[in-house]
Amino acid sequence: MLQCDGMASNSSMQIAGEPPQDGVRAQPEPLTAPIALASYILCCLAFIVAVTRVRNYWDMSSHWADNQAYLTIAQDAVKERFAGPELQAIRQYYRGTGYCVALVSTLTSLPPAACLPFMALACGALSVYLCGRLWGWRVATLFSFINIMLTQPECLGGSEPFFIVFIFASLWLWRQKHTLSAVFFATLATSVRPTGAFLLLAIVGVLVWHRRWREVLTSASVVAILGTLYLIPLVFLAKDPWAPATGYADSWYGPFPISFPFYPIIRSALLPGNPWTRHLKVWLFLAFTIFGLVTLWKRRRQAFADPIGQVEWAFFLLFTGFCLSFNASYGYEAYPRYSSPVVPQNLLGLQSRLLTPWVILPMSVVAGLLSAVSALNVHTLYHLFVH
């Protein structure tokens, strides 16, 4: 059975409600919080140093992925302007990231373009810490570098670091029995990525199952207030509160964003033009997902024994099911990045004697370099090593 060896010393909780084993002494954990954070720092430093050899870091950050849209939202939020042709053009983008950047920019007087990568790096570090508190430092250390697709938005800025830290914060607060705070952060996660709604469904579903009606009502009030504040600018601007979802309908294979599990993935994998490195990354994380599902099935009774485990694993199943069924053309390529919030739970059953600091720290540097290679094309990679 698995035990959460990385929990804080003042906590006696097991993973998702698993009962302690009498007469079985837990093996000492060789990976600790400093190792997990050092692994994260080394991975990010390797990425930034490699990328800045051939690109201007600030320019690459500003134009990376959807960052230009987030910065546009942040800049207009700082100016308290919620209308205009530039916002109309990007109405489908999730505004939670832009609002977070605007808030920090207002408090620090730093430009949004500088706040975004700094905040993403800080969110990544906090995610590693919360991961360690939730599932142990062995899992947190692996999580800190194993997903090279996540390292890119952590170092350059993106919505994923914000989304993951809000999800982990909500799960940790739920473990501490702070229901309203957990709902608050789950709602913030939903403002960054709509899939955060799966955590809200898990929390409310467990509250209803245990007939905790007062907490259901107060949770609904928190969601209603934050949801209204989030949707007001979107409704007045786009005249469509569903713009964050319908704006991506052109990329769906059909009229709905979900299909049968694995069907969109297999369909995208068979399309021509995908390099073998992309297939390798995607199928590695699909293997992690299957491993996590098998681990959960083996210990399903212990996992769902109490409300803590019920919320964590209900969210895991809902979120994993969506990632495997996402009916979009880019769902296959982005699967490692989209599945990042449930990667720690996928790794819970992974055991190896190689998981020591002497192996992990060099691997984190290699992972940072591989992430930089993925972010750069062949020409810039050649320039990096030759010049």
Phi and psi in degrees as a GROMACS rama.xvg file:
@    title "Ramachandran Plot"
@    xaxis  label "Phi"
@    yaxis  label "Psi"
@TYPE xy
-92.1818  143.697  LEU-2
-129.574  147.867  GLN-3
-87.3881  83.9981  CYS-4
-70.8734  -18.4434  ASP-5
-91.9187  8.72164  GLY-6
-66.7733  159.876  MET-7
-60.3075  154.241  ALA-8
-64.715  -23.3267  SER-9
-92.7813  13.2852  ASN-10
-121.705  137.166  SER-11
-109.156  15.7702  SER-12
-74.9186  144.422  MET-13
-98.0849  173.404  GLN-14
-63.6893  118.177  ILE-15
47.4422  41.7622  ALA-16
84.4762  16.8894  GLY-17
-74.03  131.359  GLU-18
-70.6742  150.714  PRO-19
-67.2072  155.866  PRO-20
-102.589  119.605  GLN-21
-74.8026  136.047  ASP-22
79.7846  1.19811  GLY-23
-115.463  118.576  VAL-24
-91.8688  127.129  ARG-25
-65.9598  142.563  ALA-26
-71.6219  144.425  GLN-27
-63.0627  141.589  PRO-28
-87.0701  113.323  GLU-29
-75.9877  -18.7488  PRO-30
-102.011  128.618  LEU-31
-122.016  178.43  THR-32
-58.7383  -46.6381  ALA-33
-59.2497  -36.6572  PRO-34
-66.6897  -42.2624  ILE-35
-62.3775  -45.4746  ALA-36
-69.8235  -37.3481  LEU-37
-63.689  -38.4194  ALA-38
-62.6224  -42.6436  SER-39
-63.7109  -44.6137  TYR-40
-64.1335  -44.1533  ILE-41
-63.1904  -40.9516  LEU-42
-62.4275  -45.6844  CYS-43
-67.8502  -40.0292  CYS-44
-63.3158  -42.5142  LEU-45
-61.0785  -41.5449  ALA-46
-64.057  -49.5882  PHE-47
-65.5605  -42.964  ILE-48
-62.4003  -43.2561  VAL-49
-65.0401  -42.5449  ALA-50
-69.6062  -41.3082  VAL-51
-72.0662  -8.16868  THR-52
-66.4986  -27.4047  ARG-53
-128.345  -10.1405  VAL-54
-134.803  152.362  ARG-55
-74.8857  121.827  ASN-56
-60.6095  -46.3066  TYR-57
-68.4178  -37.4131  TRP-58
-67.6957  -41.8071  ASP-59
-65.8055  -38.4309  MET-60
-64.0541  -44.2312  SER-61
-65.098  -31.0629  SER-62
-107.334  10.1618  HIS-63
-78.0461  128.935  TRP-64
49.7096  -121.289  ALA-65
-98.959  15.6122  ASP-66
-62.8857  -32.5823  ASN-67
-62.0162  -37.0988  GLN-68
-68.4126  -43.0868  ALA-69
-63.5241  -39.2103  TYR-70
-68.6838  -35.5258  LEU-71
-62.5776  -44.3907  THR-72
-63.2612  -42.2117  ILE-73
-65.2595  -44.3065  ALA-74
-63.9917  -41.3134  GLN-75
-72.3233  -30.2713  ASP-76
-68.4988  -38.9078  ALA-77
-62.028  -37.0166  VAL-78
-83.1067  -0.286994  LYS-79
57.1507  41.0029  GLU-80
-121.734  119.382  ARG-81
-116.62  23.517  PHE-82
-145.147  157.758  ALA-83
141.998  161.775  GLY-84
-62.6591  -33.0813  PRO-85
-68.8141  -35.5982  GLU-86
-77.0455  -31.7235  LEU-87
-63.2019  -33.8267  GLN-88
-73.2419  -21.4887  ALA-89
-122.012  31.866  ILE-90
-65.3084  -21.6722  ARG-91
-80.3108  -10.6293  GLN-92
-77.1453  144.302  TYR-93
-70.6775  129.246  TYR-94
-89.9765  -8.7695  ARG-95
-58.3208  -41.9809  GLY-96
-62.6943  -45.9037  THR-97
-62.5387  -38.1335  GLY-98
-66.7315  -40.1762  TYR-99
-62.2967  -43.7717  CYS-100
-64.4728  -40.9534  VAL-101
-62.7957  -39.6948  ALA-102
-63.6657  -47.7727  LEU-103
-67.4375  -37.4245  VAL-104
-62.2204  -39.6402  SER-105
-67.2611  -39.8672  THR-106
-73.3598  -31.8879  LEU-107
-105.342  -10.5546  THR-108
64.9053  14.8876  SER-109
-84.5559  148.588  LEU-110
-65.6467  147.447  PRO-111
-55.7488  -34.882  PRO-112
-63.4943  -27.9449  ALA-113
-85.1869  -32.6006  ALA-114
-68.5637  -38.0051  CYS-115
-58.5879  -54.3483  LEU-116
-66.7805  -35.9814  PRO-117
-63.0784  -42.7488  PHE-118
-67.3176  -37.7378  MET-119
-64.074  -42.7879  ALA-120
-62.5851  -42.1774  LEU-121
-66.0772  -40.4941  ALA-122
-64.0314  -37.9724  CYS-123
-62.6563  -44.1845  GLY-124
-64.3958  -42.301  ALA-125
-66.2035  -34.0891  LEU-126
-63.6407  -41.0554  SER-127
-62.4321  -42.7094  VAL-128
-63.5184  -46.933  TYR-129
-66.2159  -35.0971  LEU-130
-60.9408  -41.277  CYS-131
-64.6184  -39.5626  GLY-132
-68.4598  -29.6933  ARG-133
-83.973  -47.8822  LEU-134
-126.541  6.59228  TRP-135
101.268  156.035  GLY-136
-77.6236  -19.9202  TRP-137
-64.9892  -47.4998  ARG-138
-65.6835  -41.7056  VAL-139
-62.8251  -38.2523  ALA-140
-65.2826  -42.9934  THR-141
-64.7034  -41.7069  LEU-142
-63.0165  -28.0379  PHE-143
-67.0401  -20.9484  SER-144
-140.757  -11.7056  PHE-145
-70.4173  -25.9059  ILE-146
-100.709  96.1545  ASN-147
-69.0324  -21.4568  ILE-148
-72.7221  -26.0919  MET-149
-82.0209  -28.7844  LEU-150
-60.7414  -34.1374  THR-151
-62.5467  -53.493  GLN-152
-67.0871  -26.1663  PRO-153
-66.6826  -36.268  GLU-154
-90.3049  -31.844  CYS-155
-102.396  -16.0489  LEU-156
102.629  143.395  GLY-157
170.929  176.343  GLY-158
-80.927  -25.5471  SER-159
-59.3505  -45.9196  GLU-160
-59.2489  -37.9579  PRO-161
-65.8654  -45.2345  PHE-162
-60.9505  -46.3438  PHE-163
-66.857  -42.0938  ILE-164
-67.3808  -34.207  VAL-165
-68.5167  -40.0979  PHE-166
-63.5421  -48.7955  ILE-167
-65.0617  -38.6993  PHE-168
-63.1096  -40.426  ALA-169
-64.0123  -44.4772  SER-170
-64.6703  -39.0477  LEU-171
-67.6673  -41.4327  TRP-172
-66.1233  -33.5367  LEU-173
-64.479  -38.82  TRP-174
-63.0965  -32.6216  ARG-175
-83.0369  3.96853  GLN-176
66.9042  32.2658  LYS-177
-102.483  83.6612  HIS-178
-62.6991  -49.1617  THR-179
-64.936  -39.1943  LEU-180
-65.1741  -38.3782  SER-181
-63.9348  -41.4991  ALA-182
-66.1902  -38.7753  VAL-183
-58.6706  -48.3305  PHE-184
-72.9488  -31.8754  PHE-185
-64.6522  -34.9911  ALA-186
-69.4222  -39.2085  THR-187
-61.1837  -40.4613  LEU-188
-61.3493  -38.2225  ALA-189
-66.8038  -31.2376  THR-190
-70.4446  -22.6729  SER-191
-88.3261  -44.6588  VAL-192
-137.936  127.638  ARG-193
-57.9008  -22.8109  PRO-194
-67.9391  -10.0935  THR-195
-61.8467  -18.3403  GLY-196
-62.2888  -23.5413  ALA-197
-65.4703  -33.9235  PHE-198
-70.9188  -39.7049  LEU-199
-60.5584  -42.7619  LEU-200
-62.0873  -40.5766  LEU-201
-64.4045  -45.0292  ALA-202
-65.0163  -50.1232  ILE-203
-65.1281  -38.5236  VAL-204
-61.4165  -41.3958  GLY-205
-68.5864  -38.8687  VAL-206
-62.3735  -42.1845  LEU-207
-66.7032  -41.2585  VAL-208
-58.461  -38.4381  TRP-209
-94.1435  8.26262  HIS-210
57.5677  42.4241  ARG-211
-94.7926  71.4423  ARG-212
-65.5672  -36.7305  TRP-213
-62.2793  -42.576  ARG-214
-69.0705  -30.5271  GLU-215
-62.6737  -44.612  VAL-216
-67.4912  -44.4215  LEU-217
-67.1596  -36.0641  THR-218
-64.7604  -42.0782  SER-219
-62.6298  -35.2617  ALA-220
-66.2557  -42.6092  SER-221
-61.7937  -44.6075  VAL-222
-64.1631  -40.9531  VAL-223
-64.916  -42.9252  ALA-224
-66.5677  -51.0047  ILE-225
-66.1217  -38.1867  LEU-226
-63.8215  -38.6202  GLY-227
-65.7584  -44.4438  THR-228
-61.9767  -34.9358  LEU-229
-72.8324  -38.1786  TYR-230
-85.9474  -21.817  LEU-231
-55.4939  -53.616  ILE-232
-61.243  -35.4507  PRO-233
-68.2808  -39.5604  LEU-234
-67.7211  -44.183  VAL-235
-69.1951  -31.2945  PHE-236
-82.914  -55.3475  LEU-237
-94.8999  -11.366  ALA-238
57.1355  23.1962  LYS-239
-150.867  101.07  ASP-240
-65.639  -15.2355  PRO-241
-94.958  11.9768  TRP-242
-56.6206  -39.2831  ALA-243
-60.8786  -21.2562  PRO-244
-98.479  -49.2047  ALA-245
-69.7343  -19.3307  THR-246
-65.7865  -17.1368  GLY-247
-108.099  10.948  TYR-248
-62.7781  -26.7074  ALA-249
-64.9614  -20.544  ASP-250
-91.5047  -6.72391  SER-251
-76.811  149.25  TRP-252
-75.8399  -16.7196  TYR-253
-148.519  -164.871  GLY-254
-76.4512  -9.70639  PRO-255
-122.158  150.977  PHE-256
-77.0925  -8.75179  PRO-257
-126.098  154.847  ILE-258
-140.959  -161.676  SER-259
-69.0219  141.799  PHE-260
-53.7973  137.09  PRO-261
74.5403  -18.905  PHE-262
-62.0037  -49.2389  TYR-263
-62.2344  -34.0017  PRO-264
-67.6062  -47.1172  ILE-265
-64.4712  -39.6279  ILE-266
-62.3064  -44.8774  ARG-267
-69.2562  -35.4433  SER-268
-64.8499  -29.1747  ALA-269
-84.657  -7.92108  LEU-270
-71.3197  143.232  LEU-271
-72.276  157.968  PRO-272
100.486  -6.97341  GLY-273
-84.6613  122.227  ASN-274
-69.3407  159.676  PRO-275
-65.718  -28.0603  TRP-276
-65.9635  -35.4479  THR-277
-66.8406  -44.4319  ARG-278
-58.6721  -40.5548  HIS-279
-61.9159  -46.1087  LEU-280
-63.0815  -46.812  LYS-281
-65.8676  -45.7827  VAL-282
-73.5001  -23.1323  TRP-283
-64.2226  -44.432  LEU-284
-77.1192  -26.1445  PHE-285
-65.6657  -37.9569  LEU-286
-63.6594  -40.4984  ALA-287
-58.9816  -42.8446  PHE-288
-62.3864  -46.4399  THR-289
-63.675  -39.7414  ILE-290
-61.348  -41.8625  PHE-291
-65.7475  -38.9891  GLY-292
-66.0541  -40.5912  LEU-293
-64.8836  -42.5728  VAL-294
-60.6229  -42.7532  THR-295
-64.1086  -41.1129  LEU-296
-62.0662  -39.0881  TRP-297
-66.7606  -32.0928  LYS-298
-119.621  34.6119  ARG-299
-62.7083  -36.4702  ARG-300
-66.9769  -43.1085  ARG-301
-70.1647  -36.2735  GLN-302
-64.6272  -36.6898  ALA-303
-104.106  25.9621  PHE-304
-74.6707  -25.0259  ALA-305
-142.843  170.944  ASP-306
-58.8619  -31.3341  PRO-307
-62.0076  -53.9166  ILE-308
-65.9204  -33.6072  GLY-309
-62.2679  -42.6538  GLN-310
-68.2014  -46.6674  VAL-311
-61.4045  -46.0272  GLU-312
-82.4701  -26.0003  TRP-313
-65.5584  -43.2378  ALA-314
-62.1444  -41.8487  PHE-315
-57.4068  -46.406  PHE-316
-68.8428  -42.9007  LEU-317
-64.1333  -46.0502  LEU-318
-68.7944  -42.7231  PHE-319
-63.4811  -41.9972  THR-320
-60.3892  -39.1738  GLY-321
-67.1557  -44.865  PHE-322
-61.0102  -37.4803  CYS-323
-76.1466  -16.546  LEU-324
-115.086  3.07425  SER-325
-62.6762  115.068  PHE-326
-90.9696  56.1227  ASN-327
-129.213  153.493  ALA-328
-65.8782  -29.8942  SER-329
-95.3421  1.97741  TYR-330
-64.9439  -30.9746  GLY-331
-72.1802  -51.0596  TYR-332
-61.2931  -39.091  GLU-333
-93.7131  9.7607  ALA-334
-56.9947  -44.9521  TYR-335
-58.2334  -36.7479  PRO-336
-76.4226  -42.5345  ARG-337
-65.0369  -34.5892  TYR-338
-85.1099  5.26799  SER-339
-55.143  -40.214  SER-340
-62.4308  -22.7461  PRO-341
-107.128  4.30832  VAL-342
-59.3004  -42.3207  VAL-343
-57.3241  -41.2955  PRO-344
-70.1286  -28.5525  GLN-345
-67.2513  -26.8247  ASN-346
-94.7566  1.09742  LEU-347
-59.4705  -37.4275  LEU-348
-88.9638  3.36598  GLY-349
-80.5614  119.485  LEU-350
-128.139  138.751  GLN-351
-163.152  143.392  SER-352
-71.9291  -11.735  ARG-353
-78.8973  -9.3253  LEU-354
-80.5726  72.6537  LEU-355
-124.872  159.386  THR-356
-57.1034  -34.0139  PRO-357
-68.9122  -20.9934  TRP-358
-96.9684  -41.4353  VAL-359
-66.0645  -46.8571  ILE-360
-63.7006  -45.903  LEU-361
-62.1343  -35.5493  PRO-362
-64.9702  -33.5433  MET-363
-66.7336  -35.7871  SER-364
-66.3165  -44.5284  VAL-365
-61.3612  -40.6602  VAL-366
-63.097  -39.7514  ALA-367
-62.9414  -40.0519  GLY-368
-67.6481  -40.2677  LEU-369
-64.7846  -36.7669  LEU-370
-64.5431  -39.3869  SER-371
-65.7449  -39.9845  ALA-372
-60.7132  -40.6363  VAL-373
-65.6541  -32.9433  SER-374
-78.8355  -22.0742  ALA-375
-105.473  154.608  LEU-376
-88.7538  179.566  ASN-377
-63.2078  -38.1835  VAL-378
-64.2544  -45.8379  HIS-379
-69.795  -32.1994  THR-380
-64.1608  -41.909  LEU-381
-61.9074  -42.0983  TYR-382
-63.4956  -36.439  HIS-383
-62.4852  -44.688  LEU-384
-85.5864  -26.9936  PHE-385
-90.2124  -41.2982  VAL-386
